[in-house]
Amino acid sequence: MQLIGMLDSPYVRRVAISLRLLGIAFEHRPVSVFRHFDTFATLNPLVKAPTLVTDDGTVLMDSTLILDHLPALTGTPLPRPLMPTDPAACRQALRVLGLALAACEKTVQMVYEQQLRPTDKQHSPWLDRVHGQLAAAYQALEAELARTPLAVDAAHIDQAGITAAVAWGFTQMVLPGVVPVGTHPRLSAHAAAAEQLAAFALAPMQ
């Protein structure tokens, strides 16, 4: 099984960390959608990261769909689920996941607008709107952690905890200072603790 994509993508990284937490063997191929476009296109013509190539050659994409498919990848039961089975806990996890993935999306939009679009083509009202959405996502995440702290040890961290930590680290790496650390102490502490786990250390942001 091959995971294609760079670990500076939060979507690639959340899959890599999840696979390592569950002990699922895979080969990581750090192919960039920008620098290695033609190479990536030979693996997946859509050039979408993450791409997962299963052992039978099936090409999967989209981190959420890949993660949903993990129980079927090994043909054996997973050592533990990464989503809660209790309905109320599952709803809470989905709430956190939605906020974290929205934060990733808005971070990517800001990076593309500021770093890829020519300065004279940038649209300030659009950038302000995306910035507001990004701030709202992280404010809501901080409030969720205040109500219900996320598990952060290797035996209990779930997909919500993984993705919240990955999202926070991604935003802080590519948009330093845009979302103040000081106003998000719980989220910052959660991410810092998660980064100490072996599964995170083995999938470092590049």
N, CA, C and O of each residue as an XYZ file, in Angstrom:
824
protein
N       0.847     -1.189      0.000
C       0.000      0.000      0.000
C       0.880      1.235      0.000
O       1.859      1.310      0.742
N       0.529      2.201     -0.833
C       1.324      3.416     -0.960
C       0.467      4.645     -0.662
O      -0.656      4.773     -1.151
N       1.018      5.542      0.148
C       0.382      6.832      0.415
C       1.177      7.880     -0.339
O       2.365      8.081     -0.084
N       0.510      8.545     -1.272
C       1.171      9.504     -2.144
C       0.827     10.920     -1.702
O      -0.344     11.256     -1.526
N       1.851     11.746     -1.523
C       1.630     13.143     -1.170
C       2.624     13.615     -0.126
O       3.259     12.816      0.561
N       2.745     14.926     -0.023
C       3.693     15.526      0.911
C       3.046     15.689      2.288
O       1.844     15.929      2.405
N       3.872     15.551      3.322
C       3.354     15.652      4.682
C       3.123     17.089      5.133
O       2.644     17.315      6.244
N       3.459     18.076      4.278
C       3.057     19.443      4.610
C       1.587     19.669      4.282
O       1.037     20.728      4.586
N       0.951     18.684      3.668
C      -0.501     18.704      3.493
C      -1.156     18.110      4.732
O      -0.816     16.992      5.117
N      -2.085     18.818      5.370
C      -2.735     18.246      6.551
C      -3.560     17.016      6.218
O      -3.769     16.152      7.070
N      -4.027     16.938      4.983
C      -4.855     15.803      4.572
C      -4.000     14.546      4.423
O      -4.404     13.462      4.843
N      -2.828     14.693      3.829
C      -1.899     13.563      3.738
C      -1.441     13.164      5.140
O      -1.393     11.981      5.475
N      -1.111     14.152      5.943
C      -0.545     13.866      7.261
C      -1.540     13.159      8.173
O      -1.153     12.253      8.910
N      -2.816     13.551      8.141
C      -3.780     12.894      9.027
C      -3.955     11.423      8.657
O      -4.195     10.584      9.525
N      -3.836     11.116      7.373
C      -3.904      9.716      6.955
C      -2.664      8.966      7.415
O      -2.773      7.864      7.953
N      -1.483      9.550      7.210
C      -0.245      8.885      7.613
C      -0.228      8.605      9.113
O       0.142      7.511      9.538
N      -0.627      9.588      9.912
C      -0.640      9.414     11.364
C      -1.638      8.337     11.762
O      -1.343      7.514     12.629
N      -2.794      8.330     11.153
C      -3.812      7.321     11.467
C      -3.311      5.920     11.144
O      -3.498      4.996     11.934
N      -2.675      5.758      9.986
C      -2.135      4.449      9.614
C      -1.089      3.983     10.630
O      -1.068      2.815     11.018
N      -0.221      4.909     11.056
C       0.824      4.533     12.011
C       0.227      4.199     13.379
O       0.675      3.256     14.031
N      -0.763      4.949     13.813
C      -1.401      4.655     15.103
C      -2.023      3.267     15.107
O      -2.030      2.586     16.132
N      -2.541      2.854     13.963
C      -3.213      1.563     13.871
C      -2.270      0.435     13.489
O      -2.683     -0.723     13.413
N      -1.008      0.763     13.248
C      -0.053     -0.279     12.892
C      -0.252     -0.849     11.506
O       0.118     -1.996     11.257
N      -0.829     -0.080     10.597
C      -1.044     -0.534      9.223
C       0.185     -0.168      8.392
O       0.547      1.005      8.295
N       0.817     -1.160      7.803
C       2.038     -0.934      7.030
C       1.718     -0.226      5.717
O       0.737     -0.541      5.043
N       2.567      0.735      5.372
C       2.404      1.437      4.099
C       3.735      2.052      3.706
O       4.621      2.249      4.538
N       3.856      2.351      2.425
C       5.010      3.083      1.905
C       4.577      4.515      1.627
O       3.604      4.749      0.911
N       5.297      5.460      2.191
C       4.992      6.861      1.915
C       5.840      7.343      0.756
O       7.064      7.212      0.782
N       5.203      7.898     -0.258
C       5.917      8.461     -1.401
C       5.677      9.971     -1.414
O       4.589     10.414     -1.781
N       6.672     10.764     -1.021
C       6.506     12.217     -0.924
C       6.562     12.903     -2.288
O       7.552     13.539     -2.647
N       5.488     12.754     -3.022
C       5.386     13.355     -4.357
C       4.537     14.627     -4.231
O       3.432     14.590     -3.690
N       5.052     15.730     -4.725
C       4.374     17.021     -4.597
C       3.438     17.266     -5.775
O       3.773     16.976     -6.923
N       2.253     17.807     -5.470
C       1.310     18.144     -6.543
C       1.796     19.346     -7.345
O       1.306     19.597     -8.446
N       2.759     20.092     -6.799
C       3.299     21.252     -7.502
C       4.623     20.924     -8.186
O       4.748     21.074     -9.402
N       5.604     20.480     -7.416
C       6.945     20.265     -7.972
C       7.047     19.011     -8.820
O       7.891     18.929     -9.712
N       6.192     18.034     -8.546
C       6.273     16.758     -9.262
C       4.945     16.455     -9.965
O       4.475     15.317     -9.950
N       4.358     17.458    -10.568
C       3.011     17.310    -11.137
C       2.945     16.142    -12.119
O       2.042     15.310    -12.036
N       3.891     16.079    -13.040
C       3.844     15.039    -14.071
C       4.004     13.652    -13.464
O       3.338     12.705    -13.882
N       4.886     13.535    -12.478
C       5.059     12.252    -11.801
C       3.788     11.852    -11.073
O       3.362     10.699    -11.140
N       3.183     12.812    -10.374
C       1.933     12.524     -9.648
C       0.847     12.092    -10.625
O       0.060     11.194    -10.324
N       0.799     12.724    -11.792
C      -0.233     12.408    -12.777
C      -0.144     10.967    -13.269
O      -1.150     10.382    -13.670
N       1.061     10.393    -13.240
C       1.183      8.991    -13.639
C       0.595      8.053    -12.590
O       0.228      6.919    -12.898
N       0.510      8.529    -11.355
C      -0.047      7.729    -10.264
C      -1.537      7.961    -10.106
O      -2.291      7.037     -9.802
N      -1.956      9.198    -10.315
C      -3.364      9.584    -10.235
C      -3.567     10.772    -11.158
O      -3.117     11.873    -10.840
N      -4.230     10.586    -12.292
C      -4.382     11.679    -13.261
C      -5.046     12.924    -12.691
O      -4.906     14.007    -13.258
N      -5.774     12.790    -11.569
C      -6.393     13.956    -10.950
C      -5.385     14.784    -10.159
O      -5.673     15.926     -9.801
N      -4.217     14.228     -9.882
C      -3.156     14.889     -9.112
C      -3.747     15.459     -7.818
O      -3.683     16.661     -7.559
N      -4.314     14.572     -7.029
C      -4.971     14.962     -5.778
C      -4.306     14.245     -4.616
O      -4.176     13.021     -4.611
N      -3.887     15.029     -3.632
C      -3.269     14.466     -2.425
C      -4.225     14.596     -1.244
O      -4.865     15.632     -1.067
N      -4.318     13.533     -0.434
C      -3.586     12.289     -0.573
C      -4.203     11.359     -1.613
O      -5.407     11.383     -1.867
N      -3.352     10.554     -2.195
C      -3.771      9.414     -3.001
C      -3.267      8.171     -2.299
O      -2.110      8.114     -1.883
N      -4.124      7.179     -2.167
C      -3.732      5.901     -1.568
C      -3.875      4.826     -2.642
O      -4.950      4.648     -3.215
N      -2.792      4.120     -2.906
C      -2.818      2.995     -3.839
C      -2.825      1.719     -3.011
O      -1.849      1.409     -2.328
N      -3.911      0.992     -3.073
C      -4.042     -0.215     -2.259
C      -3.216     -1.351     -2.853
O      -2.688     -1.238     -3.960
N      -3.113     -2.437     -2.110
C      -2.287     -3.562     -2.556
C      -2.802     -4.177     -3.848
O      -2.031     -4.789     -4.587
N      -4.084     -4.026     -4.132
C      -4.600     -4.576     -5.390
C      -4.586     -3.542     -6.516
O      -5.113     -3.793     -7.600
N      -3.974     -2.365     -6.252
C      -3.830     -1.354     -7.292
C      -4.952     -0.344     -7.373
O      -4.921      0.539     -8.230
N      -5.946     -0.451     -6.501
C      -7.030      0.528     -6.502
C      -6.512      1.877     -6.022
O      -5.803      1.963     -5.019
N      -6.877      2.928     -6.750
C      -6.431      4.281     -6.411
C      -7.570      4.999     -5.691
O      -8.632      5.239     -6.266
N      -7.329      5.337     -4.420
C      -8.314      6.046     -3.610
C      -7.832      7.467     -3.368
O      -6.630      7.734     -3.385
N      -8.766      8.372     -3.145
C      -8.384      9.754     -2.837
C      -9.393     10.363     -1.890
O     -10.471      9.813     -1.664
N      -9.022     11.524     -1.333
C      -9.776     12.249     -0.311
C      -9.528     11.608      1.040
O      -9.849     10.440      1.260
N      -8.951     12.390      1.944
C      -8.522     11.824      3.227
C      -9.663     11.211      4.019
O      -9.488     10.161      4.637
N     -10.823     11.844      4.013
C     -11.944     11.306      4.790
C     -12.413      9.983      4.230
O     -12.708      9.060      4.989
N     -12.487      9.873      2.906
C     -12.918      8.611      2.297
C     -11.891      7.517      2.543
O     -12.251      6.369      2.802
N     -10.606      7.871      2.461
C      -9.555      6.885      2.743
C      -9.668      6.394      4.183
O      -9.612      5.191      4.436
N      -9.826      7.314      5.120
C      -9.909      6.931      6.528
C     -11.153      6.099      6.813
O     -11.110      5.179      7.630
N     -12.252      6.415      6.151
C     -13.458      5.612      6.323
C     -13.252      4.176      5.835
O     -13.908      3.249      6.310
N     -12.337      4.003      4.885
C     -12.111      2.692      4.284
C     -11.087      1.858      5.057
O     -10.904      0.678      4.756
N     -10.422      2.449      6.041
C      -9.344      1.731      6.731
C      -9.752      0.360      7.269
O      -8.963     -0.578      7.155
N     -10.936      0.197      7.847
C     -11.274     -1.135      8.369
C     -11.227     -2.233      7.309
O     -11.017     -3.398      7.647
N     -11.418     -1.887      6.035
C     -11.429     -2.902      4.984
C     -10.061     -3.119      4.350
O      -9.888     -4.050      3.563
N      -9.082     -2.270      4.681
C      -7.797     -2.333      3.988
C      -6.966     -3.559      4.356
O      -6.288     -4.122      3.497
N      -7.010     -3.976      5.606
C      -6.143     -5.060      6.060
C      -6.806     -6.427      5.982
O      -6.125     -7.453      5.993
N      -8.126     -6.443      5.902
C      -8.832     -7.716      5.898
C      -8.952     -8.332      7.273
O      -9.482     -9.433      7.427
N      -8.458     -7.618      8.279
C      -8.568     -8.073      9.670
C      -9.098     -6.919     10.507
O      -8.964     -5.762     10.108
N      -9.691     -7.203     11.648
C     -10.208     -6.112     12.489
C      -9.094     -5.160     12.901
O      -7.970     -5.584     13.173
N      -9.413     -3.881     12.944
C      -8.445     -2.893     13.405
C      -8.231     -3.055     14.909
O      -9.125     -3.519     15.616
N      -7.047     -2.674     15.399
C      -6.797     -2.811     16.847
C      -7.754     -1.978     17.685
O      -8.059     -2.337     18.822
N      -8.222     -0.884     17.137
C      -9.229     -0.075     17.816
C      -9.821      0.897     16.805
O      -9.161      1.240     15.824
N     -11.049      1.344     17.023
C     -11.626      2.323     16.105
C     -11.039      3.703     16.359
O     -10.661      4.025     17.485
N     -10.964      4.515     15.314
C     -10.533      5.898     15.480
C     -11.718      6.856     15.535
O     -11.536      8.066     15.666
N     -12.920      6.323     15.436
C     -14.133      7.110     15.652
C     -14.921      6.472     16.783
O     -15.022      5.246     16.845
N     -15.486      7.286     17.687
C     -16.259      6.725     18.801
C     -17.452      5.920     18.295
O     -18.037      6.238     17.260
N     -17.795      4.897     19.025
C     -18.965      4.096     18.670
C     -20.225      4.579     19.383
O     -21.336      4.340     18.910
N     -20.060      5.249     20.506
C     -21.210      5.825     21.209
C     -21.792      6.963     20.373
O     -21.039      7.832     19.933
N     -23.113      6.990     20.138
C     -23.685      7.992     19.246
C     -23.401      9.434     19.660
O     -23.068     10.262     18.812
N     -23.526      9.741     20.935
C     -23.284     11.112     21.385
C     -21.812     11.487     21.207
O     -21.496     12.588     20.756
N     -20.926     10.574     21.559
C     -19.495     10.841     21.394
C     -19.134     10.965     19.922
O     -18.279     11.770     19.554
N     -19.781     10.171     19.083
C     -19.526     10.250     17.642
C     -19.961     11.602     17.094
O     -19.253     12.193     16.278
N     -21.103     12.094     17.526
C     -21.564     13.411     17.067
C     -20.572     14.495     17.482
O     -20.278     15.402     16.703
N     -20.057     14.402     18.703
C     -19.082     15.376     19.174
C     -17.807     15.311     18.340
O     -17.236     16.340     17.979
N     -17.368     14.087     18.039
C     -16.175     13.926     17.213
C     -16.394     14.500     15.815
O     -15.498     15.138     15.261
N     -17.550     14.285     15.254
C     -17.859     14.820     13.925
C     -17.889     16.346     13.948
O     -17.469     16.994     12.989
N     -18.379     16.909     15.031
C     -18.371     18.373     15.187
C     -16.937     18.904     15.148
O     -16.637     19.850     14.419
N     -16.057     18.287     15.937
C     -14.654     18.718     15.968
C     -13.995     18.494     14.616
O     -13.258     19.356     14.137
N     -14.249     17.352     13.997
C     -13.682     17.068     12.681
C     -14.111     18.098     11.643
O     -13.291     18.574     10.858
N     -15.385     18.438     11.641
C     -15.877     19.428     10.693
C     -15.188     20.767     10.859
O     -14.823     21.408      9.873
N     -15.006     21.196     12.105
C     -14.325     22.469     12.364
C     -12.861     22.408     11.950
O     -12.353     23.341     11.328
N     -12.180     21.317     12.290
C     -10.762     21.195     11.960
C     -10.541     21.140     10.455
O      -9.614     21.763      9.938
N     -11.390     20.397      9.753
C     -11.251     20.310      8.299
C     -11.598     21.632      7.628
O     -11.007     21.987      6.608
N     -12.555     22.361      8.197
C     -12.861     23.698      7.672
C     -11.668     24.627      7.866
O     -11.352     25.428      6.986
N     -11.005     24.521      9.017
C      -9.813     25.341      9.261
C      -8.718     25.014      8.252
O      -8.043     25.915      7.754
N      -8.540     23.734      7.950
C      -7.561     23.345      6.925
C      -7.916     23.957      5.578
O      -7.061     24.517      4.892
N      -9.171     23.845      5.212
C      -9.619     24.367      3.914
C      -9.389     25.873      3.815
O      -8.903     26.360      2.794
N      -9.731     26.602      4.854
C      -9.585     28.065      4.818
C      -8.107     28.465      4.853
O      -7.717     29.465      4.250
N      -7.291     27.682      5.560
C      -5.855     27.949      5.541
C      -5.305     27.786      4.137
O      -4.547     28.632      3.664
N      -5.680     26.707      3.466
C      -5.224     26.473      2.090
C      -5.676     27.608      1.176
O      -4.901     28.078      0.342
N      -6.911     28.047      1.326
C      -7.416     29.138      0.482
C      -6.604     30.412      0.687
O      -6.285     31.112     -0.275
N      -6.269     30.711      1.943
C      -5.472     31.907      2.210
C      -4.067     31.793      1.614
O      -3.547     32.752      1.044
N      -3.464     30.623      1.751
C      -2.122     30.416      1.188
C      -2.152     30.570     -0.320
O      -1.285     31.228     -0.895
N      -3.138     29.973     -0.965
C      -3.220     30.070     -2.422
C      -3.423     31.522     -2.858
O      -2.804     31.984     -3.816
N      -4.286     32.224     -2.151
C      -4.577     33.617     -2.525
C      -3.346     34.502     -2.335
O      -3.064     35.366     -3.166
N      -2.619     34.287     -1.247
C      -1.502     35.174     -0.921
C      -0.199     34.779     -1.616
O       0.622     35.637     -1.941
N      -0.014     33.479     -1.842
C       1.289     33.030     -2.330
C       1.294     32.570     -3.786
O       2.348     32.555     -4.422
N       0.146     32.200     -4.316
C       0.110     31.714     -5.690
C      -0.504     32.711     -6.665
O      -0.138     32.740     -7.840
N      -1.426     33.517     -6.186
C      -2.062     34.488     -7.076
C      -1.208     35.756     -7.151
O      -0.726     36.225     -6.120
N      -1.012     36.317     -8.341
C      -0.254     37.575     -8.445
C      -0.878     38.658     -7.567
O      -2.097     38.726     -7.412
N      -0.022     39.499     -6.998
C      -0.491     40.518     -6.055
C      -1.587     41.379     -6.636
O      -2.559     41.693     -5.949
N      -1.447     41.769     -7.897
C      -2.444     42.654     -8.507
C      -3.755     41.946     -8.811
O      -4.734     42.586     -9.196
N      -3.779     40.609     -8.638
C      -5.003     39.844     -8.884
C      -5.688     39.411     -7.584
O      -6.776     38.835     -7.616
N      -5.060     39.686     -6.456
C      -5.645     39.271     -5.188
C      -6.856     40.126     -4.851
O      -6.879     41.331     -5.105
N      -7.853     39.485     -4.281
C      -9.129     40.155     -3.987
C      -9.268     40.285     -2.474
O      -9.588     39.316     -1.785
N      -9.027     41.481     -1.970
C      -9.006     41.697     -0.513
C     -10.311     41.316      0.181
O     -10.257     40.695      1.242
N     -11.490     41.660     -0.367
C     -12.730     41.255      0.317
C     -12.841     39.735      0.463
O     -13.316     39.242      1.486
N     -12.407     38.999     -0.553
C     -12.441     37.532     -0.467
C     -11.473     37.040      0.599
O     -11.812     36.155      1.385
N     -10.281     37.602      0.631
C      -9.290     37.203      1.615
C      -9.766     37.517      3.030
O      -9.556     36.722      3.947
N     -10.401     38.663      3.210
C     -10.942     39.024      4.527
C     -12.026     38.045      4.954
O     -12.114     37.669      6.123
N     -12.845     37.640      4.000
C     -13.923     36.693      4.316
C     -13.340     35.346      4.753
O     -13.780     34.770      5.748
N     -12.353     34.849      4.009
C     -11.743     33.566      4.348
C     -11.041     33.648      5.700
O     -11.113     32.719      6.505
N     -10.359     34.771      5.942
C      -9.691     34.965      7.233
C     -10.715     34.910      8.363
O     -10.456     34.304      9.403
N     -11.859     35.530      8.171
C     -12.909     35.496      9.191
C     -13.422     34.089      9.432
O     -13.686     33.708     10.573
N     -13.566     33.311      8.359
C     -14.016     31.925      8.503
C     -12.975     31.081      9.229
O     -13.318     30.230     10.050
N     -11.703     31.322      8.924
C     -10.628     30.601      9.599
C     -10.626     30.909     11.090
O     -10.530     30.007     11.921
N     -10.732     32.182     11.416
C     -10.759     32.581     12.825
C     -11.959     31.971     13.542
O     -11.838     31.524     14.683
N     -13.117     31.949     12.881
C     -14.325     31.390     13.485
C     -14.164     29.893     13.734
O     -14.611     29.385     14.762
N     -13.533     29.190     12.809
C     -13.330     27.744     12.980
C     -12.469     27.467     14.202
O     -12.780     26.577     14.993
N     -11.394     28.221     14.359
C     -10.515     27.968     15.499
C     -11.116     28.454     16.821
O     -10.865     27.856     17.867
N     -11.899     29.522     16.784
C     -12.600     29.946     17.994
C     -13.574     28.863     18.462
O     -13.684     28.572     19.653
N     -14.276     28.278     17.492
C     -15.218     27.214     17.834
C     -14.494     25.963     18.328
O     -14.967     25.293     19.246
N     -13.355     25.649     17.724
C     -12.581     24.498     18.185
C     -12.092     24.702     19.619
O     -12.160     23.789     20.442
N     -11.602     25.898     19.910
C     -11.149     26.196     21.276
C     -12.299     26.034     22.266
O     -12.108     25.512     23.364
N     -13.492     26.483     21.877
C     -14.663     26.345     22.751
C     -15.031     24.881     22.948
O     -15.415     24.483     24.047
N     -14.919     24.072     21.892
C     -15.223     22.644     22.015
C     -14.257     21.966     22.978
O     -14.669     21.138     23.791
N     -12.974     22.313     22.892
C     -11.989     21.712     23.794
C     -12.195     22.166     25.237
O     -11.875     21.434     26.174
N     -12.734     23.382     25.415
C     -13.041     23.852     26.763
C     -14.167     23.026     27.369
O     -14.163     22.741     28.566
N     -15.131     22.645     26.536
C     -16.261     21.842     27.022
C     -15.877     20.372     27.192
O     -16.213     19.736     28.191
N     -15.165     19.851     26.190
C     -14.823     18.429     26.197
C     -13.393     18.265     25.712
O     -13.167     18.239     24.502
N     -12.419     18.153     26.608
C     -11.027     17.955     26.177
C     -10.888     16.685     25.341
O     -11.595     15.700     25.557
N      -9.974     16.728     24.395
C      -9.729     15.588     23.523
C      -8.628     14.708     24.112
O      -7.636     15.208     24.642
N      -8.817     13.396     24.012
C      -7.768     12.470     24.445
C      -6.530     12.697     23.584
O      -6.635     12.974     22.389
N      -5.361     12.577     24.203
C      -4.142     12.866     23.464
C      -3.047     11.830     23.737
O      -1.885     12.066     23.407
N      -3.399     10.690     24.333
C      -2.427      9.618     24.502
C      -2.603      8.618     23.358
O      -3.674      8.541     22.756
N      -1.554      7.857     23.063
C      -1.548      6.992     21.886
C      -2.646      5.944     21.916
O      -3.123      5.514     20.866
N      -3.053      5.528     23.107
C      -4.059      4.474     23.210
C      -5.479      4.987     23.016
O      -6.390      4.200     22.763
N      -5.680      6.305     23.134
C      -7.052      6.815     23.127
C      -7.305      7.962     22.149
O      -8.465      8.278     21.886
N      -6.273      8.592     21.606
C      -6.518      9.685     20.670
C      -7.339      9.161     19.498
O      -7.062      8.088     18.962
N      -8.354      9.932     19.108
C      -9.209      9.484     18.010
C      -9.030     10.418     16.816
O      -8.163     11.293     16.814
N      -9.864     10.213     15.807
C      -9.694     10.988     14.582
C      -9.913     12.474     14.807
O      -9.268     13.298     14.157
N     -10.811     12.829     15.715
C     -11.019     14.242     16.027
C      -9.759     14.838     16.642
O      -9.346     15.940     16.280
N      -9.147     14.102     17.579
C      -7.927     14.586     18.210
C      -6.771     14.673     17.243
O      -5.990     15.624     17.289
N      -6.651     13.684     16.358
C      -5.601     13.704     15.339
C      -5.763     14.913     14.434
O      -4.818     15.672     14.221
N      -6.958     15.085     13.908
C      -7.179     16.111     12.890
C      -7.117     17.512     13.478
O      -6.630     18.433     12.821
N      -7.597     17.691     14.695
C      -7.489     19.007     15.339
C      -6.032     19.396     15.515
O      -5.662     20.543     15.262
N      -5.195     18.450     15.949
C      -3.775     18.735     16.144
C      -3.073     19.011     14.823
O      -2.268     19.937     14.719
N      -3.382     18.205     13.816
C      -2.768     18.386     12.496
C      -3.167     19.731     11.899
O      -2.328     20.440     11.343
N      -4.439     20.081     12.012
C      -4.919     21.353     11.454
C      -4.211     22.532     12.113
O      -3.737     23.442     11.433
N      -4.143     22.509     13.434
C      -3.500     23.609     14.163
C      -2.035     23.757     13.764
O      -1.569     24.865     13.501
N      -1.318     22.653     13.719
C       0.085     22.714     13.325
C       0.263     23.225     11.907
O       1.192     23.985     11.633
N      -0.607     22.820     11.012
C      -0.543     23.255      9.615
C      -0.735     24.762      9.504
O       0.043     25.446      8.839
N      -1.762     25.270     10.150
C      -2.021     26.710     10.078
C      -0.872     27.506     10.675
O      -0.450     28.516     10.112
N      -0.369     27.052     11.806
C       0.737     27.774     12.443
C       2.003     27.732     11.586
O       2.805     28.665     11.625
N       2.187     26.663     10.817
C       3.373     26.544      9.978
C       3.290     27.462      8.753
O       4.252     28.160      8.432
N       2.135     27.460      8.068
C       2.064     28.173      6.784
C       1.530     29.596      6.924
O       1.741     30.427      6.040
N       0.836     29.885      8.037
C       0.313     31.233      8.279
C       0.687     31.681      9.688
O      -0.197     31.955     10.500
N       1.973     31.760      9.990
C       2.380     32.101     11.357
C       1.836     33.453     11.802
O       1.949     34.453     11.094
N       1.240     33.457     12.997
C       0.723     34.693     13.565
C      -0.673     35.067     13.133
O      -1.274     35.965     13.722
N      -1.210     34.408     12.121
C      -2.552     34.769     11.634
C      -3.621     34.368     12.647
O      -4.583     35.104     12.864
N      -3.449     33.201     13.264
C      -4.343     32.757     14.338
C      -3.514     32.732     15.616
O      -2.683     31.839     15.781
N      -3.716     33.691     16.530
C      -2.833     33.822     17.695
C      -2.862     32.600     18.607
O      -3.925     32.098     18.972
N      -1.684     32.142     18.960
C      -1.565     31.004     19.868
C      -2.131     31.356     21.238
O      -2.779     30.525     21.874
N      -1.893     32.579     21.695
C      -2.290     32.969     23.035
C      -3.779     32.953     23.294
O      -4.208     32.815     24.439
N      -4.574     33.093     22.246
C      -6.027     33.084     22.417
C      -6.624     31.688     22.215
O      -7.841     31.514     22.263
N      -5.759     30.703     21.989
C      -6.217     29.321     21.791
C      -5.359     28.382     22.645
O      -4.720     27.478     22.106
N      -5.334     28.578     23.951
C      -4.408     27.801     24.794
C      -4.707     26.309     24.823
O      -3.780     25.499     24.831
N      -5.979     25.929     24.839
C      -6.316     24.504     24.910
C      -5.950     23.793     23.609
O      -5.390     22.698     23.626
N      -6.267     24.417     22.503
C      -5.952     23.815     21.214
C      -4.442     23.722     21.015
O      -3.929     22.717     20.523
N      -3.744     24.774     21.401
C      -2.291     24.782     21.274
C      -1.659     23.697     22.147
O      -0.736     23.008     21.714
N      -2.156     23.547     23.372
C      -1.621     22.526     24.275
C      -1.923     21.124     23.755
O      -1.077     20.234     23.835
N      -3.124     20.928     23.224
C      -3.488     19.627     22.665
C      -2.554     19.270     21.512
O      -2.042     18.152     21.451
N      -2.333     20.208     20.606
C      -1.479     19.944     19.452
C      -0.042     19.670     19.886
O       0.615     18.782     19.342
N       0.444     20.428     20.862
C       1.811     20.228     21.339
C       1.981     18.833     21.933
O       2.999     18.178     21.710
N       0.982     18.381     22.689
C       1.059     17.041     23.283
C       0.973     15.964     22.204
O       1.691     14.966     22.262
N       0.102     16.163     21.227
C      -0.044     15.176     20.150
C       1.242     15.037     19.354
O       1.595     13.937     18.930
N       1.943     16.142     19.149
C       3.178     16.099     18.360
C       4.268     15.281     19.040
O       5.254     14.918     18.399
N       4.106     14.986     20.324
C       5.080     14.165     21.030
C       4.849     12.671     20.807
O       5.717     11.858     21.122
N       3.694     12.306     20.269
C       3.405     10.897     20.031
C       4.256     10.363     18.883
O       4.585     11.094     17.949
N       4.607      9.090     18.963
C       5.474      8.492     17.941
C       4.846      8.571     16.557
O       5.550      8.805     15.574
N       3.527      8.378     16.463
C       2.873      8.396     15.159
C       2.972      9.768     14.497
O       3.062      9.862     13.273
N       2.954     10.827     15.297
C       3.116     12.174     14.772
C       4.581     12.413     14.400
O       4.877     12.972     13.344
N       5.485     11.988     15.271
C       6.916     12.204     15.017
C       7.380     11.482     13.764
O       8.290     11.950     13.081
N       6.767     10.352     13.456
C       7.136      9.591     12.262
C       6.510     10.156     10.990
O       6.808      9.692      9.890
N       5.653     11.147     11.141
C       5.035     11.811      9.985
C       5.194     13.325     10.162
O       4.205     14.044     10.304
N       6.438     13.803     10.153
C       6.668     15.228     10.439
C       6.214     16.115      9.304
O       6.277     15.729      8.137
N       5.751     17.319      9.650
C       5.432     18.311      8.632
C       6.703     18.665      7.880
O       7.749     18.880      8.492
N       6.622     18.727      6.569
C       7.824     18.954      5.764
C       7.913     20.403      5.323
O       8.862     20.782      4.636
